[in-house]
Amino acid sequence: MKNEGVADRVIRVVIGAILLSLVFIGPQTAWGWIGLVPLITGLIGFCPLYKLLGFNTCPINKQ
């Protein structure tokens, strides 16, 4: 089941990739690993926090 729309997923993947790049380039800080969360949720299309809060940006699964 997906609960993220296309725009939401694209934004998550872009932000996740930018944050993850901080591990390898830029300040090379471990905080960049936080980028895995939006990257993975954007790739699979499901956000557990959205489920918990009752949000749904996916137009197909709107109820």
CYANA upper distance limits for C-alpha pairs under 8 A (distance plus 0.5 A):
  1 MET  CA     46 PHE  CA      7.56
  1 MET  CA     61 ASN  CA      8.46
  2 LYS  CA     44 ILE  CA      8.28
  2 LYS  CA     45 GLY  CA      5.69
  2 LYS  CA     46 PHE  CA      5.38
  2 LYS  CA     58 CYS  CA      7.31
  2 LYS  CA     61 ASN  CA      7.63
  3 ASN  CA     45 GLY  CA      6.88
  3 ASN  CA     46 PHE  CA      5.77
  3 ASN  CA     47 CYS  CA      7.18
  3 ASN  CA     50 TYR  CA      7.72
  3 ASN  CA     51 LYS  CA      7.95
  3 ASN  CA     55 PHE  CA      7.98
  3 ASN  CA     56 ASN  CA      5.29
  3 ASN  CA     57 THR  CA      6.39
  3 ASN  CA     58 CYS  CA      5.60
  3 ASN  CA     61 ASN  CA      7.36
  4 GLU  CA      8 ASP  CA      6.42
  4 GLU  CA      9 ARG  CA      6.69
  4 GLU  CA     42 GLY  CA      8.23
  4 GLU  CA     45 GLY  CA      5.77
  4 GLU  CA     46 PHE  CA      6.52
  4 GLU  CA     47 CYS  CA      7.66
  4 GLU  CA     56 ASN  CA      6.65
  4 GLU  CA     57 THR  CA      5.29
  4 GLU  CA     58 CYS  CA      5.13
  5 GLY  CA      9 ARG  CA      6.67
  5 GLY  CA     45 GLY  CA      8.09
  5 GLY  CA     56 ASN  CA      8.37
  5 GLY  CA     57 THR  CA      5.27
  5 GLY  CA     58 CYS  CA      4.39
  5 GLY  CA     59 PRO  CA      6.97
  6 VAL  CA     10 VAL  CA      6.70
  6 VAL  CA     58 CYS  CA      7.85
  7 ALA  CA     11 ILE  CA      6.71
  8 ASP  CA     12 ARG  CA      6.72
  8 ASP  CA     42 GLY  CA      7.95
  8 ASP  CA     57 THR  CA      7.79
  9 ARG  CA     13 VAL  CA      6.68
  9 ARG  CA     41 THR  CA      8.15
  9 ARG  CA     42 GLY  CA      4.82
  9 ARG  CA     43 LEU  CA      7.40
  9 ARG  CA     45 GLY  CA      6.89
 10 VAL  CA     14 VAL  CA      6.69
 10 VAL  CA     42 GLY  CA      7.25
 11 ILE  CA     15 ILE  CA      6.59
 11 ILE  CA     42 GLY  CA      8.33
 12 ARG  CA     16 GLY  CA      6.34
 12 ARG  CA     38 PRO  CA      5.41
 12 ARG  CA     39 LEU  CA      6.34
 12 ARG  CA     41 THR  CA      7.89
 12 ARG  CA     42 GLY  CA      5.63
 13 VAL  CA     17 ALA  CA      6.52
 13 VAL  CA     38 PRO  CA      6.76
 13 VAL  CA     39 LEU  CA      5.04
 13 VAL  CA     40 ILE  CA      8.13
 13 VAL  CA     42 GLY  CA      5.78
 13 VAL  CA     43 LEU  CA      7.30
 14 VAL  CA     18 ILE  CA      6.72
 14 VAL  CA     39 LEU  CA      8.01
 15 ILE  CA     19 LEU  CA      6.65
 15 ILE  CA     35 GLY  CA      7.55
 15 ILE  CA     38 PRO  CA      7.52
 15 ILE  CA     39 LEU  CA      7.88
 16 GLY  CA     20 LEU  CA      6.48
 16 GLY  CA     34 ILE  CA      8.26
 16 GLY  CA     35 GLY  CA      4.55
 16 GLY  CA     36 LEU  CA      6.42
 16 GLY  CA     37 VAL  CA      7.51
 16 GLY  CA     38 PRO  CA      5.54
 16 GLY  CA     39 LEU  CA      4.91
 17 ALA  CA     21 SER  CA      6.57
 17 ALA  CA     35 GLY  CA      6.92
 17 ALA  CA     36 LEU  CA      8.34
 17 ALA  CA     39 LEU  CA      6.99
 18 ILE  CA     22 LEU  CA      7.41
 18 ILE  CA     35 GLY  CA      7.81
 19 LEU  CA     23 VAL  CA      8.21
 19 LEU  CA     31 TRP  CA      8.43
 19 LEU  CA     32 GLY  CA      5.27
 19 LEU  CA     33 TRP  CA      7.62
 19 LEU  CA     34 ILE  CA      7.46
 19 LEU  CA     35 GLY  CA      5.16
 20 LEU  CA     24 PHE  CA      8.12
 20 LEU  CA     32 GLY  CA      5.13
 20 LEU  CA     33 TRP  CA      6.03
 20 LEU  CA     34 ILE  CA      7.66
 20 LEU  CA     35 GLY  CA      5.32
 20 LEU  CA     36 LEU  CA      7.14
 21 SER  CA     25 ILE  CA      6.35
 21 SER  CA     26 GLY  CA      8.16
 21 SER  CA     32 GLY  CA      7.23
 22 LEU  CA     26 GLY  CA      6.01
 22 LEU  CA     27 PRO  CA      6.72
 22 LEU  CA     28 GLN  CA      5.76
 22 LEU  CA     29 THR  CA      6.62
 22 LEU  CA     30 ALA  CA      8.28
 22 LEU  CA     31 TRP  CA      8.18
 22 LEU  CA     32 GLY  CA      5.46
 23 VAL  CA     27 PRO  CA      8.05
 23 VAL  CA     28 GLN  CA      5.00
 23 VAL  CA     29 THR  CA      5.82
 23 VAL  CA     30 ALA  CA      6.30
 23 VAL  CA     31 TRP  CA      7.90
 23 VAL  CA     32 GLY  CA      5.58
 23 VAL  CA     33 TRP  CA      7.26
 24 PHE  CA     28 GLN  CA      5.97
 28 GLN  CA     32 GLY  CA      8.32
 34 ILE  CA     38 PRO  CA      8.46
 35 GLY  CA     39 LEU  CA      6.65
 36 LEU  CA     40 ILE  CA      6.35
 37 VAL  CA     41 THR  CA      6.65
 38 PRO  CA     42 GLY  CA      6.25
 39 LEU  CA     43 LEU  CA      6.68
 40 ILE  CA     44 ILE  CA      6.71
 41 THR  CA     45 GLY  CA      6.14
 41 THR  CA     46 PHE  CA      6.00
 41 THR  CA     47 CYS  CA      6.06
 42 GLY  CA     46 PHE  CA      7.64
 42 GLY  CA     47 CYS  CA      8.48
 47 CYS  CA     51 LYS  CA      7.03
 48 PRO  CA     52 LEU  CA      6.73
 49 LEU  CA     53 LEU  CA      6.65
 50 TYR  CA     54 GLY  CA      6.23
 50 TYR  CA     55 PHE  CA      5.24
 50 TYR  CA     56 ASN  CA      7.09
 51 LYS  CA     55 PHE  CA      6.71
 51 LYS  CA     56 ASN  CA      8.07
 56 ASN  CA     61 ASN  CA      8.06
 56 ASN  CA     62 LYS  CA      7.12
 57 THR  CA     62 LYS  CA      8.10
 58 CYS  CA     62 LYS  CA      6.92
